[in-house]
Amino acid sequence: MTKLTPTPAGAVLVAIDMSKNRQEVLIERPEGGRRRRMTVMATKKD
């Protein structure tokens, strides 16, 4: 069975979805408000 651990109140949450061509990053600050989303292309230049 999975052990549940609560997220600390002041934590910044970051989710990264990795694929062959690009990585999608989602950032959520503890104060709430708008989430930030960023796309990074999987190229040498980026």
Residue pairs with C-beta under 8 A, 6 or more apart in sequence:
7 13
9 30
10 30
11 30
12 27
12 28
12 29
12 30
13 27
13 28
14 25
14 26
14 27
14 28
15 25
15 26
16 23
16 24
16 25
16 26
17 23
17 24
17 25
17 26
19 42
20 42
21 41
21 42
22 39
22 40
22 41
22 42
23 39
23 40
23 42
24 37
24 38
24 39
25 37
25 38
25 39
25 40
26 35
26 36
26 37
27 35
27 36
27 37
27 38
28 35
28 36
40 46
